[in-house]
Amino acid sequence: MKTCGEIILRHGRRSPDRVAVVFEGRRTTYGELLSRSKRLSQSLRQRGVGAQDRVAVLAMNCNEWFELGFVCHLNAFVMATVNFRLAPPEIAYILKDSAPKVLIFEQQYAETVAALREQLPSIEHYICIGKAPDWALDYEGLLEGLPASGREDEPPVEPQSSDLALLIYTSGTTGRPKGVMKTQAATLASFKVNAYNLGLRPDSRILIIMPMFHVGAMSEANAMMYAGGTVVLQRKFEPIEVLRTIESERITHVHMAPTMVQALLDEPSIQSHDTSSLRIFNYAAAPMPVSLLKQAIDRFGPIFMDIYGSTEAPGTILFPHQHVLDGDPEQVKRLGSVGQSNAITDLRIVDDGGKPCAPGIAGEILVRSEAAMAGYWNDSVATQQAVRNGWFHTGDIGYLDDQDYLFLVDRKKDMIISGGENIYCREVEEALMEHGGLQDVAVIGIPDSYWGEVVHAVAVAKAGVSVTEADLIAFVGTRIARYKRPKSVEFVAELPRLPSGKVMKHVLRDRYKSK
């Protein structure tokens, strides 16, 4: 295979009766998925959508994500994903920046889209999944009356490996979202390496809960498509439904953020559900506290896998056999790492001057991979800042040990400098989570007239557990150096998080400054 569209062409013809997607009781075979993708392709081409035109998608998890993905891949359209959790001005910014010719949206967002239409001159066709307003086309109606057999309906333009396939906007944790451009070659490479790393086969069944507009869910779902297995898709995360689905659908692979893992372990009925079908439990999107990881392994077994990467580029993987709970101290320590670089990725750690760091010395993490982005859309300055000499500068701080296991330390922009000392938030967060009384925690630096910055913790206590600021500060003092201890602790009901699971620390800092 050289382009992503070949995935559905191959499985749709060779295994037309195999189930590709399970969603809300509906089972779609590879043959049906190919047929619907072809018909939608014809309909869009008839309306003047051509190679490298952007097709934007604003939807929660649904069957249509797979059809739209393959429609874009088959026709060399560019799929531009939109985070449905964004506020209208943020949605407008992404749609104006990506300038799509088509916007496909779910019925529930019709009012939001209607209010933005005057700001979106590039959009020629609005297509609604569900009951369409009078100014939009009906999604299902586009497929009616169009044949999808034989080869006469193939796209007139054959996609090339160098064509853009995806335009995915970053989380925007440090500023406005940037559109990450992925070529067909890079996108297919990410599908392949994920299929390999996860050990996917035609009889595998993966549960996807993370939103499909996010690179993690999209990559893993399509890795399963690449392998010819089945994707079981859920619209949103509900712990009890996850457990029921794992049991009823005999799920072999699952992908969750660490916060979801904690919620799953806290589900009262967890012991009554059969999860023995699971072969791989992949956690990603954010670091998992070692204390939580040990609890999870105790419940589900030695099946955990960590994948570290970003929208811009893949990174590392820590396989289940590398999750060592007892044994050599160095092996046990690596439980807190994010593993070694995957088969198509090179890593480098450099200091502020760009010189390589020795093992054990923290610096910025640089990544080079065939699955890396082609650059940022409409932002050559940001591209030049991020990609230098073929290496993507992640903005993450970490170090490699003598066997090239990568240990994440912090985001470069989140690192706290207090009294001239560098303090890495993750180290403090790990120490706080060892207390056992916290559900969640984030550490930030806040202004201080004497120290410049001091450590501040924002914590979510476990239900029914009484824990105080003094308790936590005293406890952490037994785990890390005195200067790293939080000077203050703020208790909240929940932390603001992105759909990927990452804490929006800029929101915490802004909230604190406004007090």
Secondary structure, 3 states (H helix, E strand, C coil): CCCCHHHHHHHHHHCCCCEEEEECCEEEEHHHHHHHHHHHHHHHHHCCCCCCCEEEEECCCCCHHHHHHHHHHHHCCEEEECCCCCCHHHHHHHHHHHCCCEEEEEHHHHHHHHHHHHHCCCCCEEEEECCCCCCCEEHHHHHCCCCCCCCCCCCCCCCCCCCEEEEEECCCCCCCCCEEEEEHHHHHHHHHHHHHHHCCCCCCEEEECCCCCCHHHHHHHHHHHHHCCEEEECCCCCHHHHHHHHHHCCCCEEEECHHHHHHHHHCCCHHHCCCCCCCEEEEECCCCCHHHHHHHHHHHCCCEEEEEECCCCEEEEECHHHCCCCCCHHHHHHHHCCCEECCCEEEEEECCCCCECCCCCCEEEEEEECCCCCEECCCHHHHHHHEECCEEEEEEEEEECCCCCEEEEEECCCCEEECCEEECHHHHHHHHHCCCCEEEEEEEEEEECCCEEEEEEEEEECCCCCCCHHHHHHHHCCCCCHHHCCCEEEECCCCCECCCCCECHHHHHHHHHCC
